[in-house]
Amino acid sequence: MKKNHLKLILAALIIGSSFAIQSCSNDDDEMATIAVVGIAQDPGNFKGDVTNGQVVTLDATKVYVLNGPVKVKDGGKLVIPAGTRIVATAGATSYILVEQGGQLYANGTANSPVTFRSSSETSGSWGGIIICGKAPVNTGTTSSSEIANTIYGGTAATDNSGSLNYVRIENAGADFTTNIKFNGLSLFGVGSDTKVENIALVNSAEDGIELYGGTVNVSNIVSVGNADDAFSFKDGWVGTASNIYTKRRTNGTGNTGIKGINNAATPGAAPVSNPIIKNVTVLGGTTGESNAIRLYSGTQATFENVVISNWATGFNLESDPTVTYFNGESKIKDVFFDANVTKKATAKATDGSDVTVLADTYNEKNDATGAGNQTGSPAWALGWSTLQ
């Protein structure tokens, strides 16, 4: 074979392989590819599917214009490196959906977070991020998400939907359909091998973050200025949450800091929502309304090291099974109630009648630090999350 022909063949092989070679870091399970492929090839029109066997890696030097839905299918991987910016322009049709078996690796740093926002930078002007896993839920062996009717749930408690670290999600919460809005981040039946830490949910028109069952553990969560609940869980979530900082809009809009239920239709459904939640700061708006932490419909939980400021009620316990679980049982430990909290705890039976809150339902600790700095912004959240 002539040398020139051999050189051409080798060059072709090298170019072709650049579209296929992949690497995997065993330290943090991040996937990367050498070449930009698939829907990442046109940053100005970012939408479409990441299909089975495909690894799509974005280019952190580009701004990706989210003009429609991006769906990560079973067996597909979407990799978003530190510093990547995604700007949504298509309202409710702009969202990221990870289906069962798909994986999203969005791994930023404190100095270079991955950011999602809308072009208008107004609340509710794009969808949000939805991840559907295979971990257990109590609404059936599997269920269908309220967004895009995507299947989630199953029996794989350690299911892995990828990794989100140092990610900021702003302006989400558009109306998907009548009476159904996107959250900033929705985790449907997500498993414990999925990493969710250092996440900021800012200025959403619905919940900041909501967990629908599953076993995922979350940490270093900032949820501020959202129109509905800052942090919400339901349907049998049994993970852990640590370092949670929430702040209501200053005008007083927003329902609760933390809302937890077991199952709206069947309060005794198994698995029962029973997370461990610790190191929490829950700040109200200027009006001191509503409930900092509302727990009902059969949910269980353990709280430790909690700071509550500027709410009418600190802990509101509702429904017979929830009240029975918490009342007098020392499940709420080391709480600092700021002077502007009107009622530290209330309880209501399923029929709506008032229940006396017993001693040892909670204990107070005036030097509780909450998310790290009592009512101030915690050091771990400064800068990348919008907190100063």
WONORMO-V422397 format. One record per pair of residues at least 24 apart in sequence whose ideal C-beta (glycine too) atoms are under 10 Angstrom apart, sorted by sequence separation. I is the first residue (numbers start at 0). J is the second residue. If there is no record, write none. Layout:
BEGIN
I & J
I & J
END
This chain:
BEGIN
30 & 54
32 & 56
39 & 63
45 & 69
46 & 70
48 & 72
50 & 74
51 & 75
52 & 76
53 & 77
54 & 78
55 & 79
56 & 80
59 & 83
60 & 84
61 & 85
62 & 86
63 & 87
64 & 88
65 & 89
68 & 92
69 & 93
70 & 94
71 & 95
72 & 96
73 & 97
74 & 98
77 & 101
78 & 102
79 & 103
80 & 104
81 & 105
83 & 107
93 & 117
132 & 156
133 & 157
134 & 158
180 & 204
181 & 205
182 & 206
183 & 207
184 & 208
185 & 209
186 & 210
187 & 211
188 & 212
189 & 213
190 & 214
191 & 215
192 & 216
193 & 217
194 & 218
195 & 219
196 & 220
197 & 221
198 & 222
199 & 223
200 & 224
201 & 225
202 & 226
203 & 227
206 & 230
207 & 231
208 & 232
209 & 233
210 & 234
211 & 235
212 & 236
213 & 237
214 & 238
215 & 239
216 & 240
217 & 241
218 & 242
219 & 243
220 & 244
221 & 245
222 & 246
223 & 247
224 & 248
229 & 253
231 & 255
236 & 260
256 & 280
257 & 281
272 & 296
274 & 298
276 & 300
277 & 301
278 & 302
279 & 303
280 & 304
281 & 305
282 & 306
283 & 307
285 & 309
286 & 310
287 & 311
288 & 312
290 & 314
291 & 315
292 & 316
293 & 317
294 & 318
296 & 320
297 & 321
299 & 323
300 & 324
301 & 325
313 & 337
322 & 346
30 & 55
31 & 56
38 & 63
41 & 66
49 & 74
50 & 75
58 & 83
59 & 84
64 & 89
67 & 92
68 & 93
69 & 94
70 & 95
71 & 96
72 & 97
73 & 98
75 & 100
76 & 101
77 & 102
78 & 103
79 & 104
80 & 105
81 & 106
82 & 107
93 & 118
103 & 128
133 & 158
180 & 205
181 & 206
182 & 207
183 & 208
184 & 209
185 & 210
186 & 211
187 & 212
188 & 213
189 & 214
190 & 215
191 & 216
195 & 220
200 & 225
206 & 231
209 & 234
210 & 235
211 & 236
212 & 237
213 & 238
214 & 239
215 & 240
216 & 241
217 & 242
218 & 243
219 & 244
220 & 245
221 & 246
222 & 247
223 & 248
224 & 249
227 & 252
228 & 253
229 & 254
230 & 255
231 & 256
232 & 257
233 & 258
236 & 261
256 & 281
272 & 297
273 & 298
274 & 299
275 & 300
276 & 301
277 & 302
278 & 303
279 & 304
280 & 305
281 & 306
282 & 307
283 & 308
284 & 309
286 & 311
287 & 312
290 & 315
295 & 320
296 & 321
299 & 324
300 & 325
321 & 346
322 & 347
323 & 348
336 & 361
30 & 56
35 & 61
49 & 75
57 & 83
66 & 92
67 & 93
68 & 94
69 & 95
70 & 96
71 & 97
72 & 98
73 & 99
74 & 100
75 & 101
76 & 102
77 & 103
78 & 104
79 & 105
80 & 106
81 & 107
82 & 108
132 & 158
133 & 159
134 & 160
160 & 186
179 & 205
180 & 206
182 & 208
183 & 209
184 & 210
185 & 211
186 & 212
187 & 213
188 & 214
189 & 215
203 & 229
205 & 231
210 & 236
212 & 238
217 & 243
224 & 250
226 & 252
227 & 253
228 & 254
229 & 255
230 & 256
231 & 257
232 & 258
233 & 259
234 & 260
235 & 261
255 & 281
256 & 282
271 & 297
272 & 298
273 & 299
274 & 300
275 & 301
276 & 302
277 & 303
278 & 304
279 & 305
280 & 306
281 & 307
282 & 308
283 & 309
284 & 310
289 & 315
290 & 316
295 & 321
297 & 323
298 & 324
299 & 325
305 & 331
310 & 336
314 & 340
321 & 347
322 & 348
29 & 56
48 & 75
49 & 76
56 & 83
57 & 84
65 & 92
66 & 93
67 & 94
68 & 95
69 & 96
70 & 97
71 & 98
72 & 99
73 & 100
74 & 101
75 & 102
76 & 103
77 & 104
78 & 105
79 & 106
80 & 107
81 & 108
90 & 117
103 & 130
132 & 159
133 & 160
160 & 187
182 & 209
186 & 213
188 & 215
189 & 216
209 & 236
210 & 237
225 & 252
226 & 253
227 & 254
228 & 255
229 & 256
230 & 257
231 & 258
232 & 259
233 & 260
234 & 261
235 & 262
256 & 283
271 & 298
272 & 299
273 & 300
274 & 301
275 & 302
276 & 303
277 & 304
278 & 305
279 & 306
280 & 307
281 & 308
282 & 309
283 & 310
290 & 317
294 & 321
295 & 322
297 & 324
298 & 325
301 & 328
303 & 330
305 & 332
306 & 333
307 & 334
308 & 335
310 & 337
313 & 340
315 & 342
321 & 348
322 & 349
334 & 361
336 & 363
49 & 77
57 & 85
65 & 93
68 & 96
69 & 97
70 & 98
72 & 100
73 & 101
74 & 102
75 & 103
76 & 104
77 & 105
78 & 106
79 & 107
80 & 108
81 & 109
82 & 110
83 & 111
84 & 112
85 & 113
86 & 114
87 & 115
89 & 117
102 & 130
132 & 160
147 & 175
160 & 188
161 & 189
172 & 200
181 & 209
182 & 210
189 & 217
210 & 238
224 & 252
225 & 253
226 & 254
227 & 255
228 & 256
229 & 257
230 & 258
231 & 259
232 & 260
233 & 261
234 & 262
255 & 283
268 & 296
271 & 299
272 & 300
273 & 301
274 & 302
275 & 303
276 & 304
277 & 305
278 & 306
279 & 307
280 & 308
281 & 309
282 & 310
283 & 311
293 & 321
294 & 322
301 & 329
302 & 330
303 & 331
304 & 332
305 & 333
306 & 334
307 & 335
308 & 336
309 & 337
311 & 339
312 & 340
313 & 341
314 & 342
316 & 344
317 & 345
318 & 346
319 & 347
321 & 349
326 & 354
327 & 355
331 & 359
333 & 361
334 & 362
335 & 363
336 & 364
38 & 67
49 & 78
64 & 93
65 & 94
71 & 100
72 & 101
73 & 102
81 & 110
82 & 111
83 & 112
84 & 113
85 & 114
86 & 115
87 & 116
88 & 117
89 & 118
90 & 119
101 & 130
131 & 160
132 & 161
146 & 175
160 & 189
166 & 195
171 & 200
182 & 211
186 & 215
200 & 229
224 & 253
225 & 254
228 & 257
229 & 258
230 & 259
231 & 260
232 & 261
233 & 262
234 & 263
266 & 295
267 & 296
268 & 297
271 & 300
276 & 305
281 & 310
299 & 328
301 & 330
302 & 331
303 & 332
304 & 333
305 & 334
306 & 335
307 & 336
308 & 337
309 & 338
310 & 339
311 & 340
312 & 341
313 & 342
314 & 343
315 & 344
316 & 345
317 & 346
318 & 347
319 & 348
320 & 349
326 & 355
327 & 356
328 & 357
329 & 358
330 & 359
331 & 360
332 & 361
333 & 362
334 & 363
335 & 364
336 & 365
39 & 69
65 & 95
71 & 101
81 & 111
82 & 112
83 & 113
84 & 114
85 & 115
86 & 116
87 & 117
88 & 118
95 & 125
96 & 126
101 & 131
130 & 160
145 & 175
146 & 176
158 & 188
159 & 189
160 & 190
162 & 192
163 & 193
164 & 194
166 & 196
167 & 197
168 & 198
169 & 199
171 & 201
172 & 202
173 & 203
174 & 204
175 & 205
200 & 230
210 & 240
223 & 253
228 & 258
233 & 263
253 & 283
266 & 296
267 & 297
294 & 324
300 & 330
301 & 331
302 & 332
303 & 333
304 & 334
305 & 335
306 & 336
307 & 337
308 & 338
309 & 339
310 & 340
311 & 341
312 & 342
313 & 343
314 & 344
315 & 345
316 & 346
317 & 347
318 & 348
319 & 349
326 & 356
327 & 357
329 & 359
330 & 360
331 & 361
332 & 362
333 & 363
334 & 364
335 & 365
23 & 54
38 & 69
70 & 101
71 & 102
80 & 111
81 & 112
82 & 113
83 & 114
84 & 115
85 & 116
86 & 117
87 & 118
88 & 119
93 & 124
94 & 125
95 & 126
96 & 127
97 & 128
98 & 129
99 & 130
100 & 131
101 & 132
130 & 161
145 & 176
158 & 189
159 & 190
161 & 192
162 & 193
163 & 194
164 & 195
165 & 196
166 & 197
167 & 198
168 & 199
169 & 200
170 & 201
171 & 202
172 & 203
173 & 204
174 & 205
186 & 217
222 & 253
227 & 258
228 & 259
253 & 284
265 & 296
266 & 297
294 & 325
299 & 330
300 & 331
301 & 332
302 & 333
303 & 334
304 & 335
305 & 336
306 & 337
308 & 339
309 & 340
310 & 341
311 & 342
312 & 343
313 & 344
314 & 345
315 & 346
316 & 347
317 & 348
318 & 349
319 & 350
323 & 354
325 & 356
326 & 357
327 & 358
328 & 359
329 & 360
330 & 361
331 & 362
332 & 363
333 & 364
334 & 365
335 & 366
336 & 367
22 & 54
38 & 70
71 & 103
81 & 113
82 & 114
83 & 115
84 & 116
85 & 117
86 & 118
87 & 119
91 & 123
93 & 125
94 & 126
95 & 127
96 & 128
97 & 129
98 & 130
99 & 131
100 & 132
158 & 190
159 & 191
160 & 192
161 & 193
162 & 194
163 & 195
164 & 196
165 & 197
166 & 198
167 & 199
168 & 200
169 & 201
170 & 202
171 & 203
172 & 204
173 & 205
208 & 240
251 & 283
252 & 284
258 & 290
263 & 295
264 & 296
265 & 297
266 & 298
281 & 313
302 & 334
307 & 339
308 & 340
309 & 341
310 & 342
312 & 344
313 & 345
314 & 346
315 & 347
316 & 348
317 & 349
318 & 350
322 & 354
325 & 357
326 & 358
327 & 359
328 & 360
329 & 361
331 & 363
332 & 364
333 & 365
335 & 367
21 & 54
80 & 113
86 & 119
90 & 123
91 & 124
92 & 125
93 & 126
94 & 127
95 & 128
96 & 129
97 & 130
98 & 131
99 & 132
100 & 133
130 & 163
145 & 178
146 & 179
155 & 188
157 & 190
158 & 191
159 & 192
160 & 193
161 & 194
162 & 195
163 & 196
164 & 197
165 & 198
166 & 199
167 & 200
168 & 201
169 & 202
170 & 203
171 & 204
172 & 205
184 & 217
235 & 268
237 & 270
243 & 276
249 & 282
251 & 284
256 & 289
257 & 290
259 & 292
260 & 293
261 & 294
263 & 296
307 & 340
312 & 345
318 & 351
326 & 359
327 & 360
328 & 361
329 & 362
333 & 366
334 & 367
335 & 368
69 & 103
79 & 113
86 & 120
90 & 124
91 & 125
92 & 126
93 & 127
94 & 128
95 & 129
96 & 130
97 & 131
98 & 132
99 & 133
145 & 179
146 & 180
151 & 185
156 & 190
157 & 191
158 & 192
159 & 193
160 & 194
161 & 195
162 & 196
163 & 197
164 & 198
165 & 199
166 & 200
167 & 201
168 & 202
169 & 203
170 & 204
171 & 205
172 & 206
222 & 256
234 & 268
235 & 269
236 & 270
237 & 271
238 & 272
240 & 274
241 & 275
243 & 277
244 & 278
245 & 279
246 & 280
247 & 281
249 & 283
250 & 284
251 & 285
252 & 286
254 & 288
255 & 289
256 & 290
257 & 291
258 & 292
259 & 293
260 & 294
261 & 295
262 & 296
263 & 297
311 & 345
317 & 351
322 & 356
326 & 360
327 & 361
333 & 367
335 & 369
19 & 54
21 & 56
79 & 114
89 & 124
90 & 125
91 & 126
94 & 129
95 & 130
96 & 131
97 & 132
128 & 163
145 & 180
146 & 181
151 & 186
152 & 187
153 & 188
155 & 190
156 & 191
157 & 192
158 & 193
159 & 194
160 & 195
163 & 198
168 & 203
171 & 206
172 & 207
208 & 243
222 & 257
235 & 270
236 & 271
237 & 272
238 & 273
239 & 274
240 & 275
241 & 276
242 & 277
243 & 278
244 & 279
245 & 280
246 & 281
247 & 282
248 & 283
249 & 284
250 & 285
251 & 286
253 & 288
254 & 289
255 & 290
256 & 291
257 & 292
258 & 293
259 & 294
260 & 295
261 & 296
262 & 297
319 & 354
322 & 357
325 & 360
332 & 367
333 & 368
334 & 369
79 & 115
88 & 124
89 & 125
90 & 126
91 & 127
145 & 181
146 & 182
151 & 187
152 & 188
155 & 191
156 & 192
157 & 193
171 & 207
184 & 220
234 & 270
235 & 271
236 & 272
237 & 273
238 & 274
239 & 275
240 & 276
241 & 277
242 & 278
243 & 279
244 & 280
245 & 281
246 & 282
247 & 283
248 & 284
249 & 285
250 & 286
251 & 287
252 & 288
253 & 289
254 & 290
255 & 291
256 & 292
257 & 293
258 & 294
259 & 295
260 & 296
261 & 297
262 & 298
294 & 330
307 & 343
325 & 361
333 & 369
337 & 373
87 & 124
88 & 125
89 & 126
145 & 182
150 & 187
151 & 188
152 & 189
153 & 190
155 & 192
208 & 245
235 & 272
236 & 273
237 & 274
238 & 275
239 & 276
240 & 277
241 & 278
242 & 279
243 & 280
244 & 281
245 & 282
246 & 283
247 & 284
248 & 285
249 & 286
251 & 288
252 & 289
255 & 292
256 & 293
257 & 294
258 & 295
259 & 296
260 & 297
261 & 298
294 & 331
317 & 354
337 & 374
37 & 75
39 & 77
87 & 125
128 & 166
149 & 187
150 & 188
151 & 189
184 & 222
207 & 245
234 & 272
235 & 273
236 & 274
237 & 275
238 & 276
239 & 277
240 & 278
241 & 279
242 & 280
243 & 281
244 & 282
245 & 283
246 & 284
247 & 285
248 & 286
251 & 289
255 & 293
259 & 297
260 & 298
261 & 299
316 & 354
322 & 360
335 & 373
38 & 77
39 & 78
86 & 125
87 & 126
146 & 185
168 & 207
183 & 222
233 & 272
240 & 279
247 & 286
254 & 293
255 & 294
259 & 298
261 & 300
292 & 331
335 & 374
37 & 77
39 & 79
45 & 85
85 & 125
87 & 127
128 & 168
145 & 185
168 & 208
232 & 272
247 & 287
258 & 298
259 & 299
316 & 356
42 & 83
45 & 86
127 & 168
144 & 185
146 & 187
247 & 288
259 & 300
42 & 84
45 & 87
99 & 141
145 & 187
183 & 225
232 & 274
247 & 289
292 & 334
314 & 356
42 & 85
45 & 88
46 & 89
85 & 128
125 & 168
127 & 170
128 & 171
144 & 187
182 & 225
195 & 238
257 & 300
259 & 302
32 & 76
42 & 86
44 & 88
125 & 169
127 & 171
143 & 187
144 & 188
232 & 276
247 & 291
316 & 360
31 & 76
124 & 169
125 & 170
126 & 171
127 & 172
142 & 187
182 & 227
193 & 238
195 & 240
196 & 241
197 & 242
199 & 244
200 & 245
257 & 302
291 & 336
30 & 76
32 & 78
46 & 92
98 & 144
124 & 170
125 & 171
126 & 172
127 & 173
129 & 175
142 & 188
180 & 226
182 & 228
183 & 229
185 & 231
186 & 232
188 & 234
191 & 237
196 & 242
202 & 248
207 & 253
230 & 276
245 & 291
314 & 360
29 & 76
30 & 77
31 & 78
46 & 93
122 & 169
123 & 170
124 & 171
125 & 172
126 & 173
141 & 188
180 & 227
187 & 234
188 & 235
189 & 236
191 & 238
206 & 253
245 & 292
314 & 361
30 & 78
45 & 93
46 & 94
48 & 96
49 & 97
54 & 102
56 & 104
57 & 105
59 & 107
96 & 144
121 & 169
122 & 170
123 & 171
124 & 172
125 & 173
126 & 174
127 & 175
188 & 236
190 & 238
191 & 239
206 & 254
257 & 305
313 & 361
29 & 78
31 & 80
49 & 98
51 & 100
98 & 147
120 & 169
121 & 170
122 & 171
123 & 172
124 & 173
126 & 175
182 & 231
189 & 238
206 & 255
207 & 256
209 & 258
210 & 259
212 & 261
230 & 279
256 & 305
271 & 320
272 & 321
291 & 340
45 & 95
48 & 98
51 & 101
54 & 104
65 & 115
96 & 146
99 & 149
113 & 163
120 & 170
122 & 172
123 & 173
138 & 188
186 & 236
203 & 253
212 & 262
257 & 307
287 & 337
29 & 80
50 & 101
65 & 116
96 & 147
98 & 149
99 & 150
113 & 164
114 & 165
115 & 166
116 & 167
119 & 170
122 & 173
123 & 174
136 & 187
230 & 281
256 & 307
273 & 324
49 & 101
59 & 111
62 & 114
63 & 115
65 & 117
94 & 146
97 & 149
98 & 150
99 & 151
112 & 164
113 & 165
114 & 166
115 & 167
116 & 168
117 & 169
118 & 170
129 & 181
134 & 186
136 & 188
186 & 238
206 & 258
229 & 281
256 & 308
266 & 318
287 & 339
290 & 342
291 & 343
292 & 344
293 & 345
294 & 346
295 & 347
297 & 349
48 & 101
49 & 102
65 & 118
94 & 147
96 & 149
98 & 151
99 & 152
112 & 165
113 & 166
114 & 167
115 & 168
116 & 169
117 & 170
127 & 180
128 & 181
129 & 182
134 & 187
135 & 188
160 & 213
172 & 225
229 & 282
266 & 319
267 & 320
271 & 324
287 & 340
288 & 341
296 & 349
49 & 103
59 & 113
64 & 118
99 & 153
111 & 165
112 & 166
113 & 167
114 & 168
115 & 169
116 & 170
117 & 171
126 & 180
127 & 181
128 & 182
130 & 184
131 & 185
132 & 186
134 & 188
163 & 217
164 & 218
165 & 219
167 & 221
168 & 222
171 & 225
172 & 226
256 & 310
266 & 320
283 & 337
287 & 341
295 & 349
21 & 76
91 & 146
106 & 161
109 & 164
110 & 165
112 & 167
113 & 168
114 & 169
115 & 170
116 & 171
126 & 181
127 & 182
128 & 183
129 & 184
130 & 185
131 & 186
132 & 187
133 & 188
134 & 189
135 & 190
158 & 213
160 & 215
164 & 219
169 & 224
172 & 227
255 & 310
266 & 321
276 & 331
277 & 332
278 & 333
279 & 334
280 & 335
282 & 337
290 & 345
57 & 113
99 & 155
104 & 160
105 & 161
106 & 162
107 & 163
108 & 164
109 & 165
115 & 171
117 & 173
125 & 181
126 & 182
127 & 183
128 & 184
129 & 185
130 & 186
131 & 187
132 & 188
133 & 189
134 & 190
158 & 214
159 & 215
212 & 268
214 & 270
277 & 333
283 & 339
305 & 361
21 & 78
102 & 159
103 & 160
104 & 161
105 & 162
106 & 163
107 & 164
108 & 165
123 & 180
126 & 183
127 & 184
128 & 185
129 & 186
130 & 187
131 & 188
132 & 189
133 & 190
134 & 191
156 & 213
157 & 214
158 & 215
213 & 270
217 & 274
255 & 312
256 & 313
257 & 314
258 & 315
260 & 317
261 & 318
273 & 330
283 & 340
68 & 126
100 & 158
102 & 160
103 & 161
104 & 162
105 & 163
106 & 164
107 & 165
123 & 181
127 & 185
128 & 186
129 & 187
130 & 188
131 & 189
132 & 190
134 & 192
156 & 214
212 & 270
216 & 274
251 & 309
260 & 318
306 & 364
69 & 128
70 & 129
71 & 130
99 & 158
100 & 159
101 & 160
102 & 161
103 & 162
104 & 163
105 & 164
106 & 165
107 & 166
126 & 185
130 & 189
132 & 191
134 & 193
152 & 211
155 & 214
156 & 215
216 & 275
217 & 276
218 & 277
219 & 278
220 & 279
221 & 280
222 & 281
223 & 282
261 & 320
281 & 340
302 & 361
305 & 364
65 & 125
71 & 131
100 & 160
101 & 161
102 & 162
103 & 163
104 & 164
105 & 165
106 & 166
107 & 167
132 & 192
151 & 211
152 & 212
153 & 213
212 & 272
214 & 274
218 & 278
224 & 284
240 & 300
255 & 315
261 & 321
304 & 364
307 & 367
65 & 126
68 & 129
99 & 160
105 & 166
132 & 193
151 & 212
152 & 213
260 & 321
303 & 364
306 & 367
308 & 369
98 & 160
151 & 213
210 & 272
228 & 290
229 & 291
230 & 292
231 & 293
232 & 294
236 & 298
237 & 299
239 & 301
240 & 302
241 & 303
242 & 304
243 & 305
244 & 306
246 & 308
247 & 309
259 & 321
305 & 367
306 & 368
307 & 369
97 & 160
103 & 166
105 & 168
130 & 193
233 & 296
235 & 298
237 & 300
241 & 304
246 & 309
247 & 310
261 & 324
304 & 367
305 & 368
306 & 369
97 & 161
210 & 274
236 & 300
303 & 367
304 & 368
305 & 369
306 & 370
130 & 195
228 & 293
233 & 298
304 & 369
305 & 370
306 & 371
308 & 373
309 & 374
145 & 211
232 & 298
304 & 370
306 & 372
308 & 374
144 & 211
304 & 371
306 & 373
307 & 374
115 & 183
232 & 300
306 & 374
115 & 184
142 & 211
306 & 375
128 & 198
142 & 212
30 & 102
128 & 200
31 & 104
95 & 168
127 & 200
138 & 211
28 & 102
30 & 104
137 & 211
138 & 212
29 & 104
136 & 211
137 & 212
28 & 104
29 & 105
127 & 203
136 & 212
27 & 104
29 & 106
70 & 147
94 & 171
127 & 204
135 & 212
136 & 213
28 & 106
93 & 171
124 & 202
127 & 205
134 & 212
135 & 213
136 & 214
27 & 106
68 & 147
70 & 149
94 & 173
122 & 201
123 & 202
125 & 204
127 & 206
132 & 211
134 & 213
135 & 214
24 & 104
93 & 173
122 & 202
123 & 203
124 & 204
127 & 207
128 & 208
131 & 211
132 & 212
133 & 213
134 & 214
91 & 172
92 & 173
94 & 175
121 & 202
122 & 203
123 & 204
127 & 208
132 & 213
134 & 215
156 & 237
24 & 106
79 & 161
87 & 169
91 & 173
120 & 202
122 & 204
123 & 205
127 & 209
131 & 213
132 & 214
152 & 234
156 & 238
78 & 161
81 & 164
82 & 165
83 & 166
84 & 167
85 & 168
87 & 170
90 & 173
91 & 174
92 & 175
121 & 204
122 & 205
130 & 213
132 & 215
151 & 234
152 & 235
266 & 349
77 & 161
78 & 162
79 & 163
81 & 165
86 & 170
87 & 171
89 & 173
90 & 174
91 & 175
76 & 161
91 & 176
112 & 197
114 & 199
116 & 201
117 & 202
130 & 215
87 & 173
112 & 198
116 & 202
79 & 166
94 & 181
112 & 199
114 & 201
280 & 367
282 & 369
91 & 179
93 & 181
99 & 187
106 & 194
109 & 197
279 & 367
280 & 368
281 & 369
282 & 370
71 & 160
91 & 180
95 & 184
96 & 185
97 & 186
99 & 188
108 & 197
278 & 367
280 & 369
281 & 370
71 & 161
91 & 181
97 & 187
103 & 193
104 & 194
107 & 197
278 & 368
279 & 369
280 & 370
94 & 185
102 & 193
106 & 197
278 & 369
279 & 370
280 & 371
97 & 189
142 & 234
277 & 369
278 & 370
280 & 372
282 & 374
105 & 198
277 & 370
278 & 371
280 & 373
281 & 374
282 & 375
280 & 374
138 & 233
139 & 234
280 & 375
97 & 193
137 & 233
138 & 234
280 & 376
136 & 233
137 & 234
138 & 235
280 & 377
136 & 234
137 & 235
135 & 234
136 & 235
137 & 236
278 & 377
135 & 235
136 & 236
137 & 237
134 & 235
135 & 236
122 & 224
134 & 236
135 & 237
122 & 225
123 & 226
134 & 237
122 & 226
134 & 238
156 & 270
137 & 261
138 & 262
137 & 262
138 & 263
244 & 369
245 & 370
122 & 248
136 & 262
138 & 264
243 & 369
244 & 370
137 & 264
138 & 265
242 & 369
243 & 370
244 & 371
137 & 265
242 & 370
244 & 372
246 & 374
139 & 268
241 & 370
242 & 371
137 & 267
138 & 268
246 & 376
28 & 159
30 & 161
137 & 268
244 & 375
29 & 161
30 & 162
136 & 268
137 & 269
244 & 376
28 & 161
29 & 162
137 & 270
244 & 377
28 & 162
135 & 269
136 & 270
137 & 271
243 & 377
27 & 162
29 & 164
135 & 270
137 & 272
242 & 377
244 & 379
134 & 270
244 & 380
27 & 164
242 & 379
242 & 380
244 & 384
246 & 386
244 & 386
221 & 370
220 & 370
219 & 370
219 & 371
223 & 376
221 & 376
221 & 377
223 & 380
219 & 377
221 & 379
221 & 380
137 & 297
219 & 379
220 & 380
218 & 379
219 & 380
223 & 384
224 & 385
221 & 383
222 & 384
223 & 385
221 & 384
223 & 386
28 & 192
220 & 384
221 & 385
28 & 193
29 & 194
219 & 384
221 & 386
28 & 194
27 & 194
199 & 380
197 & 379
197 & 380
201 & 384
202 & 385
199 & 383
200 & 384
201 & 385
199 & 384
201 & 386
197 & 383
198 & 384
199 & 385
197 & 384
199 & 386
167 & 383
169 & 385
166 & 383
167 & 384
165 & 383
166 & 384
167 & 385
165 & 384
114 & 383
109 & 379
112 & 382
113 & 383
109 & 380
112 & 383
109 & 381
110 & 382
111 & 383
112 & 384
109 & 382
110 & 383
109 & 383
108 & 383
109 & 384
107 & 383
END
